[in-house]
Amino acid sequence: MPGNAYSIWVLEYSAVELYPVSGIIFGAHNQGTRKLPYCYVLIKGHGRTIMIDVGYNSKDYGAYLEKKFGVGNWHSPTEVLAQCGVTPEEVDTVILTHAHFDHLGNTDAFPNATFYIQEKELAKWIWVMSLPQGHQHWMMIATDPSDVLRAVTLAKDGRLRCVDGDMADFLPGIDLHVAYDSHTFASMWVHVRNDLARESQDSYVLAGDLVYSYDNFLKNAEIGNGEVLGELAITPVGLASGSQENLVMATVAMLNVVDQDFKRLIPIHEERLKDVYPSRLTPQGLQVTEICLGDQQLSKVNNEA
């Protein structure tokens, strides 16, 4: 059994430079703005190349939403994955945490992947799209209908699988969990047990959008020098189509599986990941953050690749 089964990288592909803090932290009104990186996750190991989410494509309605949310410095998966020596064609598995445009909107870039999404997540977005235009207006604020249709086409073509609830050992050492009626109808989070043990002593949670920032679960956080310290205080994200209560309980569940080790709950939209884990800035101004390295894998941030 390997000591470290998987390598995990969080890869920035674009960002909102001036995102309202109230969109990150529920109720944080009149507290200004901060940078919100847009990222996806690359996992390599056990002969697999896995993505968590795929970002969006800067064209058509994706370009409209990009402008609407003030997103800039977009780069394609070909450019971004190259920082880890990977091509989109090598990706064989994609876990889609939810259907917002910045997570689901670039499935076409991964021609050889099989995609996985919660059944309720896909079904409920189809339901929203069937509502009268005025009824669906707010619910579709961050969703591209074309992304949902592309997901259905992937299902028709045998390249999308619907997951119904939690799934242990989706892949060796990787568990899928669902938080119903939270950020979206059925947002997923991913638990990587990097020692492959059921009661893991070396695990990470990739949170999707169930938390955006360390501030969603810490008060007076001290972040830097490889540490995440602070007082537990769960405050949900500012954008949710479901229940704030469910967001709180999802955060409790995520923290429980990493034994309250705050560093191991990874907020994908958190700019300060670079202050906790080894990281480097690409020539395009994008952050590559290395959460962990699998056995015999070379670092992609320390000029060893």
C-alpha positions as CSV (number, residue, x, y, z in Angstrom):
1,M,0.0,0.0,0.0
2,P,1.5,3.4,-1.0
3,G,2.2,6.0,1.7
4,N,0.6,8.7,-0.4
5,A,-1.8,7.5,-3.1
6,Y,-2.6,10.8,-4.8
7,S,-1.2,14.2,-5.7
8,I,-3.6,17.1,-5.5
9,W,-3.3,20.6,-7.0
10,V,-5.7,23.5,-6.9
11,L,-5.3,25.4,-10.2
12,E,-6.5,29.0,-10.7
13,Y,-7.8,29.6,-14.2
14,S,-9.3,33.1,-13.7
15,A,-10.4,35.4,-10.9
16,V,-12.7,38.2,-9.8
17,E,-10.4,40.9,-8.4
18,L,-13.2,42.8,-6.6
19,Y,-15.7,40.3,-5.3
20,P,-18.1,41.6,-2.6
21,V,-17.3,40.1,0.8
22,S,-21.0,39.6,1.3
23,G,-21.1,37.1,-1.5
24,I,-18.4,35.1,0.3
25,I,-19.6,35.4,3.8
26,F,-23.4,35.4,4.5
27,G,-24.4,38.7,6.1
28,A,-21.0,40.4,5.7
29,H,-22.6,43.6,4.3
30,N,-20.6,46.8,3.7
31,Q,-17.3,45.0,4.2
32,G,-15.8,45.8,0.9
33,T,-14.3,43.4,-1.7
34,R,-11.6,40.9,-2.0
35,K,-10.1,38.7,-4.7
36,L,-12.0,35.5,-5.5
37,P,-9.9,33.0,-7.5
38,Y,-11.8,30.7,-9.9
39,C,-10.1,27.3,-9.7
40,Y,-10.5,23.6,-10.3
41,V,-8.7,20.6,-8.8
42,L,-6.4,18.1,-10.4
43,I,-5.8,14.8,-8.8
44,K,-3.2,12.2,-10.1
45,G,-2.6,8.7,-8.8
46,H,-3.5,5.1,-9.1
47,G,-3.1,5.4,-12.8
48,R,-5.9,8.0,-13.0
49,T,-6.0,11.7,-14.0
50,I,-9.0,13.2,-12.2
51,M,-10.5,16.7,-12.2
52,I,-12.9,18.2,-9.7
53,D,-14.9,20.6,-11.9
54,V,-13.9,22.0,-15.2
55,G,-14.3,25.8,-15.1
56,Y,-16.2,27.7,-17.8
57,N,-15.5,28.6,-21.4
58,S,-15.0,32.3,-22.2
59,K,-17.5,32.4,-25.0
60,D,-21.2,32.6,-25.7
61,Y,-23.3,32.8,-22.5
62,G,-20.2,31.9,-20.5
63,A,-18.7,35.1,-21.7
64,Y,-21.8,37.0,-20.7
65,L,-21.7,35.5,-17.1
66,E,-17.9,36.2,-17.0
67,K,-18.6,39.9,-17.7
68,K,-21.6,40.0,-15.3
69,F,-19.5,38.7,-12.4
70,G,-16.4,40.7,-13.3
71,V,-14.2,37.7,-14.0
72,G,-10.9,38.3,-15.6
73,N,-7.6,36.7,-16.7
74,W,-9.3,33.6,-18.0
75,H,-7.1,30.9,-19.4
76,S,-8.0,27.6,-21.1
77,P,-7.5,24.1,-19.5
78,T,-4.8,23.4,-22.0
79,E,-2.7,26.3,-20.7
80,V,-3.6,25.7,-17.0
81,L,-3.1,22.0,-16.9
82,A,0.2,22.3,-18.7
83,Q,1.6,23.8,-15.5
84,C,1.3,20.3,-14.1
85,G,2.5,18.5,-17.3
86,V,-1.1,17.3,-18.1
87,T,-3.3,17.8,-21.2
88,P,-7.1,17.9,-21.1
89,E,-7.1,14.7,-23.3
90,E,-5.4,12.8,-20.4
91,V,-8.2,13.5,-18.0
92,D,-10.3,10.3,-17.6
93,T,-12.6,11.2,-14.7
94,V,-14.4,14.5,-13.8
95,I,-16.3,15.0,-10.6
96,L,-18.8,17.9,-11.0
97,T,-19.6,19.4,-7.6
98,H,-22.5,21.4,-8.9
99,A,-23.9,23.1,-12.0
100,H,-22.9,26.7,-11.7
101,F,-21.2,28.0,-14.9
102,D,-17.7,28.3,-13.4
103,H,-17.7,24.6,-12.4
104,L,-19.7,22.9,-15.2
105,G,-19.1,25.2,-18.2
106,N,-16.2,23.7,-20.0
107,T,-17.0,20.0,-20.4
108,D,-16.2,20.1,-24.1
109,A,-12.5,20.7,-23.2
110,F,-12.2,17.1,-21.9
111,P,-13.0,14.8,-24.8
112,N,-11.9,11.5,-23.1
113,A,-13.4,12.0,-19.6
114,T,-16.4,10.4,-18.0
115,F,-18.3,12.9,-15.9
116,Y,-20.1,12.4,-12.5
117,I,-22.8,14.6,-11.0
118,Q,-25.5,14.1,-8.5
119,E,-28.8,13.0,-10.0
120,K,-30.8,15.6,-8.1
121,E,-28.4,18.4,-9.1
122,L,-29.0,17.7,-12.8
123,A,-32.7,16.9,-12.5
124,K,-33.5,20.1,-10.5
125,W,-31.7,22.4,-12.9
126,I,-33.8,20.9,-15.7
127,W,-36.8,21.6,-13.5
128,V,-35.8,25.2,-12.9
129,M,-35.3,25.7,-16.7
130,S,-38.9,24.4,-17.2
131,L,-40.4,27.2,-15.0
132,P,-41.9,30.4,-16.4
133,Q,-39.1,32.9,-17.1
134,G,-40.0,35.2,-14.3
135,H,-40.0,32.3,-11.7
136,Q,-36.5,31.0,-12.6
137,H,-34.8,34.4,-12.9
138,W,-33.0,34.5,-9.5
139,M,-32.3,30.7,-9.4
140,M,-30.5,30.8,-12.7
141,I,-28.2,33.8,-11.7
142,A,-25.0,31.7,-12.0
143,T,-26.1,28.9,-14.3
144,D,-25.7,28.7,-18.1
145,P,-28.7,26.7,-19.5
146,S,-26.4,25.5,-22.3
147,D,-24.1,23.8,-19.7
148,V,-27.1,21.8,-18.4
149,L,-28.0,20.8,-22.0
150,R,-24.4,19.7,-22.7
151,A,-24.5,17.6,-19.5
152,V,-27.7,15.9,-20.8
153,T,-26.0,15.3,-24.1
154,L,-23.0,13.7,-22.3
155,A,-25.5,11.4,-20.6
156,K,-27.0,10.4,-24.0
157,D,-23.6,9.7,-25.3
158,G,-22.7,7.5,-22.3
159,R,-20.2,9.9,-20.9
160,L,-22.1,11.2,-17.8
161,R,-23.1,9.1,-14.8
162,C,-25.6,10.3,-12.2
163,V,-24.6,9.6,-8.6
164,D,-27.5,9.2,-6.1
165,G,-26.3,10.3,-2.6
166,D,-23.0,9.5,-0.9
167,M,-20.6,7.0,-2.5
168,A,-17.8,5.4,-0.6
169,D,-14.7,4.3,-2.6
170,F,-15.9,6.0,-5.8
171,L,-12.2,5.4,-6.6
172,P,-9.7,3.8,-4.2
173,G,-9.4,6.2,-1.3
174,I,-11.9,8.7,-2.7
175,D,-15.4,9.2,-1.3
176,L,-18.2,11.4,-2.7
177,H,-20.6,13.2,-0.4
178,V,-23.7,15.3,-1.1
179,A,-25.1,18.3,0.7
180,Y,-28.7,18.5,-0.4
181,D,-30.4,21.9,-0.7
182,S,-27.3,23.8,0.3
183,H,-25.2,26.0,-2.1
184,T,-27.3,24.3,-4.8
185,F,-29.8,21.4,-5.0
186,A,-27.2,18.7,-4.5
187,S,-23.7,20.0,-4.2
188,M,-20.9,17.4,-3.8
189,W,-17.8,17.5,-1.7
190,V,-14.9,15.1,-2.1
191,H,-13.0,13.3,0.6
192,V,-9.5,12.0,-0.4
193,R,-8.1,9.4,2.0
194,N,-4.5,9.6,0.8
195,D,-3.3,6.6,2.9
196,L,-6.3,4.6,1.5
197,A,-7.3,3.7,5.0
198,R,-11.0,3.7,5.9
199,E,-10.1,5.5,9.2
200,S,-7.7,7.8,7.4
201,Q,-4.9,9.6,9.2
202,D,-4.0,11.6,6.0
203,S,-7.1,12.9,4.3
204,Y,-8.3,16.1,2.6
205,V,-11.7,17.5,1.8
206,L,-12.2,19.3,-1.5
207,A,-15.2,21.5,-0.6
208,G,-16.5,22.7,-4.0
209,D,-18.5,25.8,-3.2
210,L,-19.8,24.6,0.2
211,V,-17.2,26.9,1.7
212,Y,-15.5,29.7,-0.3
213,S,-13.0,30.8,2.3
214,Y,-11.5,29.9,5.7
215,D,-13.7,32.7,7.0
216,N,-16.7,30.4,6.4
217,F,-15.7,28.3,9.3
218,L,-13.2,30.3,11.4
219,K,-13.3,33.4,13.4
220,N,-10.1,35.5,13.8
221,A,-8.3,33.1,11.5
222,E,-4.5,33.1,11.5
223,I,-3.3,31.9,8.1
224,G,0.2,31.5,6.9
225,N,3.5,29.6,7.3
226,G,1.7,26.4,6.5
227,E,-0.8,26.8,9.3
228,V,-4.6,27.5,9.6
229,L,-5.5,28.4,13.1
230,G,-8.5,30.1,14.7
231,E,-11.8,29.7,16.6
232,L,-14.4,27.5,15.0
233,A,-17.3,29.8,13.9
234,I,-19.3,28.6,10.9
235,T,-20.8,31.3,8.7
236,P,-22.3,30.1,5.4
237,V,-21.4,31.3,1.9
238,G,-23.3,34.3,0.6
239,L,-24.7,32.7,-2.5
240,A,-27.0,29.7,-2.0
241,S,-30.2,28.5,-3.6
242,G,-30.9,26.2,-0.6
243,S,-30.8,26.4,3.2
244,Q,-28.2,28.2,5.3
245,E,-28.8,25.5,7.9
246,N,-27.8,22.8,5.5
247,L,-24.7,24.7,4.6
248,V,-23.7,24.9,8.2
249,M,-24.3,21.1,8.7
250,A,-22.3,20.3,5.5
251,T,-19.4,22.3,6.9
252,V,-19.7,20.3,10.2
253,A,-19.6,17.1,8.3
254,M,-16.6,18.1,6.2
255,L,-14.7,19.2,9.3
256,N,-15.6,15.9,11.1
257,V,-13.9,13.7,8.4
258,V,-10.6,15.6,8.8
259,D,-10.8,15.5,12.6
260,Q,-11.2,19.3,12.9
261,D,-7.9,19.9,11.2
262,F,-8.8,23.2,9.5
263,K,-5.9,23.0,7.1
264,R,-7.3,19.9,5.5
265,L,-10.6,21.4,4.6
266,I,-9.8,23.1,1.3
267,P,-11.8,26.1,0.2
268,I,-11.3,26.2,-3.6
269,H,-12.1,29.9,-4.0
270,E,-9.6,30.9,-1.2
271,E,-6.8,33.2,-2.3
272,R,-4.8,32.4,0.9
273,L,-4.3,28.7,0.0
274,K,-1.0,30.0,-1.3
275,D,0.0,31.0,2.2
276,V,-0.8,27.5,3.6
277,Y,0.5,25.1,0.9
278,P,3.5,25.2,-1.5
279,S,2.5,27.5,-4.4
280,R,3.9,29.4,-7.4
281,L,2.6,32.1,-9.7
282,T,2.6,31.3,-13.4
283,P,3.7,33.8,-16.0
284,Q,0.0,34.3,-16.7
285,G,-0.6,35.5,-13.1
286,L,-2.3,32.3,-12.0
287,Q,-1.7,30.5,-8.8
288,V,-0.7,26.8,-8.8
289,T,-1.1,25.4,-5.3
290,E,0.2,21.9,-4.3
291,I,-1.9,20.3,-1.6
292,C,0.1,17.1,-1.5
293,L,2.3,14.8,-3.5
294,G,1.8,11.2,-4.2
295,D,4.6,8.7,-3.9
296,Q,7.3,9.2,-6.5
297,Q,5.5,12.3,-7.9
298,L,7.6,15.4,-8.6
299,S,6.6,18.8,-7.3
300,K,5.0,21.2,-9.8
301,V,5.8,24.3,-7.7
302,N,9.5,23.8,-6.7
303,N,11.0,23.5,-10.2
304,E,11.3,19.7,-10.0
305,A,8.9,18.9,-12.8
